[in-house]
């Protein structure tokens, strides 16, 4: 079974991480030099490595070491292009600048997961497309397998062909339900939604419940994709019914994937709580976007009640919706 990768951002302030990255880069460059017609000269190599480290800091620039069982197996490096960047740029695109997996760790699925990690980072940064230049020997077959296509255009910097692909929608099926913790709660407390969904803002609202540590891991959770928060999830058992509530991360909203988010939350909650009975929720009657997502995920209307939008002191109509007990499947004989 593939082991979990731990991702660690490199910064100039952490000498140990910088040293690990430098050693990996030398191995990476040595492999590139075997495949390129114009090898990188030695005096340039250290300067290049140190310049990469020095450029870290902006939130949309990602240089991460990848560890498995405490061993650094490679790194990923990508950024969002901006008009004021030097060199060849595609403004607004995610640019996969460097990407490396040690040879002894290839063909284990790590490269694929590292790519998905970088794609998720680009998506969170707001990019819709990404590009790269590929090592013609080891890089080209890998990136083509990841869905990149040769544009037939060459980079004026390294004279390698440019490969592009759109950034795919987020894969909620990879989300895992984890207990809410201090770091996640603090991030969620800053969430702000566009109008009219700003009534659900966490930022500026009373956080007594969100910060109630006694509920973390029992009633309050977050749906996580690695280290990235996909949504906040809450549940409470009432007899044989499980009442739920959730909030998708703001940057993921409005993309037509709400039902996928709901379905994964339900799947994870059932697995975590072993609850096989009915699941109930309440949703503001005017929130047609959420209702459509719930209906697509299998929820049906039960009744209309009067309730309050949290922290608003304003009563209005809410729908109660239910997801019935899942149908059992016959066991194989």
N, C-alpha and C positions, 0 to 999 in steps of 0.2 A: 504494500500500500504506500502511495506517495505521502511523504512526510510534510508537515506544515512548514511554510517559509516565514521567517521573521524578517520584517523590513525595517531598516534603520536609516534615517536621513543623515547624510554626511554634512558636517559643518566644519568650518575652519577652526572652531574652538575646541573640537575633540581630536586631540592628536592621535589617539589610538585608531579611531575610525579613518582618519586621513591616511595613516600608514597602511592600513588594510586595503583601502582603495588604491593607493599608489602601487602596491605589490600586484594587485589584480590587474591594474592598468598596464603594467609592464608585460604581463603574460598575454593580455589582450592585444597589445601592440605587436608583440613578437609573432602572434598568429596572423594579424593583419599583414605584416611585412612579408610573410610567406606567400600571401595571396595577391598582393598588389604589385603592379608594374613599377611603381615608384615608392619604395620603402621610406618610412619616416626616419629621418636622420636622428641619431642618438641625442645630439645637443637640443633638439626640438622637443624630445619626449618629456623630459622633466618639466620644462617650461609649460607644455600643454597640460600636463596633469595638475600642476599647481594653479594654473589659470582656471581650470574647471572648479577646483575647490574654492577659489577666491570669489567666484561668481555666485555661489550659493547664498540664499537669503530670501529672495522673492518667493511668495507663496505659490506661484505657478511655475517654479523651477524645481525639478525633482531629481535628486541624486541619492539613490538608496542602495545600501549594501543588503544582500540577501543571504540570510543565515539558515542553515538546517542543522539541528542538533549541535549548535554552537560553532559550526564551521561556516566561514564565508564561502559560498559556492559561486558567487558572481555579483553583478551589480546592474542596475538600470539607470539611465540618465535621459530625461526628456524635459521639455519646456514648452510654453506657449509662445509663439512668435509674436513680436510687437514691432511696430513701424520703426522704432528707434534702435532696434537690435542691429548689430553688425553682421556682415556676410549675407549669404543667400537666405531670404526669409519668405514665408507665406503668412502674412499677418492673420492672426486668429487661429491658425492651425496648431495642432500639437505636433511637435518635432521630436522624434525619437533619435537622439543624438548619438548615444553609445549604449550598447547592450551586450552583456557577456555572461556566459555560463561556463565554468570550468569543464574541460573536455570529459573528465571522469564522471561528471554529474549530468551529462546530456542523455537524452532519450529516457528521462524519468518523469517528464511532464513539468519540470521546473520552469523551463523557458516559456511554455504556454501560460503558466500561472503568473509568471513575472510580467508577460505582455498584458495579460488581463488586468493586473494591478496598475500598470501604467495607463492603460486605456481608461480605467475607472478614474484615475487622477485627472486625466485630460477632460473627461466628461464633467467632473465636478468643477473644473476650471472654466467650463462653458464652451469648449471646442466641439465642433461637429465633424471635423475631418482631421486626419493626421498623415504625416509623411516621414520618409527616411531615405537614406542611401544605404544600399546593401553590399556587404562583402560578397563578391561574386562566387565564392566557393562555398562557405558555410552559411552565410547570411541569406542569399537569394532563395534557396529551397525552403528555409524556415519561414521567411516572411511571406513567401507566396502561399505557404500552407496556412498562414494566419489571415489570408484574404487580401494581401496587398497586391496591387497591379502596377506593372511597369508603365510609366507615363511616356516613355521614349525620350524624356528630357534628361539632360545630364546636369549635375550640380557644377557650377563654375568653380567651386572650391576644391573638390576632390575628384571631379570628372567621372563620378560614378552615376549610374542611372537612378533617377528618383522613383520611388514607389509610394503609392497613396492608397488609402481606403477610408471609408466613412467610419465614424465612431458609432458603434452599435449601442442599442438601448441597454440599460443596465439589466443584468441577469439576476433577478430577485431570487431565483431558485438556489443561488449560492449563499443566500442570507441565512445566518444562524442567530437564534434568539439567545442573548446573553443577559445576565443580571445587570441592571442599571448600576453604575458606579459614579464616583465623584467627577471624574473627567467627562464621562458621557453626559451626566446631568448638567454640568456647566455649559457644555456645547449646546445641548438642547434648549437651555434657558435663553439662548441668544436667537433662536429661530424666529424669523419674521416672514409672513406670507403676504402675497399681493391682495389688493382689494378685489372682491369683498371677503376674501378668506382671512383677512387680517384680524377678524374676531377670534381666530384660533392662535394668535401670536403667543409664544411663550415669553418673548422679551417684553419686559415691563409689567408682566402679570405677577400676581402673588405666587411665590414658588414654595410655599410651605409643604404642599403635597409632593411636588416633584423632588424636593430635597429631604423627604422623610425617609431616612436610611432604613427604617424598620420594614419598609415595603420593597426594598431593592432585592430582587431575586425571588420574591414571593408574589408580589402583585405588579411590580414595575420592572420592565425589561427594555432592551433595545435590540433591533434587528441589525446585525452587523455583517458586513462583507469584509473579512479580514479586520483591519483597523478602522474601516469607514462605517459611519452610522447611516443606515438606510432609513430608520424610523424609530419612533418611541412607541412602546406597546405596553398596555396595562390590562389586567384581568382581575376578576373577582367572582368567586363561586357563590351562587345563591340557590341553595337546595341542589337540584339536579341540573340547573342551568349555569352556564359560564357567561358572565357579562364581560364584554371587551371594549376597548377603545384604543385608537392608534393615531399617530400623526407621521406622515411621510416627511422626510427631510425636504425643506422648501425647494432646493435646487432640482429635485426630482419630480416635483408636482407639475401637472398640466401637460404631460407628455404621453397620455393615453395608456399608462402602465399601472394605474391604480389597482385594477383587479388582480394583477400579478403580485403586487405588494400585499394585498389583502389575503390572497390564497396562500402565500408563503407564511404570513403571520399565523393564519389558521393552522396550517400544517405543523409549524413549529410549536404552537401552543398545545395542540393535541398531543404531540410527542412529549412535550415537557411535563404536562399535567396529567397525562393519561385520561383526559376527559373525552368521553365518547358520546356525550349527550348533546343537547341543544346549545348553540352559541347565540347570544343576543347582543345587540348594539342599539344605540340611539343615534340619530342623525337629524340635523336641522332640515325641516321640510323644504326650505328654499335651496338647499345644497344639492342641486341636481347632478353635479359632477360626481360627488361622492356616492349618491344613490345609484347612479349608473354603474359605478365600479363595484359596489356591493352586489347589485343584481347580477352582474357578469360573473362574480365570484360565487354565486349560488344563494345569496341571501334573498329572503322574500318579506314583503310587508306584513306586519302583524296588526298594528294599531297606531293611532295618532294620540300623542299626549302633550300636555303643556309642561315645559321645562325651561331651564335657564341656560343660556350660553355662559360658559364658565367665566366668572369674575365680572359679568356685565350687569347683574341685577335686572336683567330684562327677560321676561317670560315670552315664549313663543312656541309655535307648533314644532314638535319633533316626531319623526317616524321611529317606531320600534321595528327592527328587522331581525329575522331569525335565520340561522343556518341549521337545518335539521340534522339529526344523528346520521353519520355517514352510513351508507348501505354496506352491509357485510358482504364479502365475496366468499364463495365456496372454496374450501381448501382443496388442494390438488391431492389426488389419490394415486 
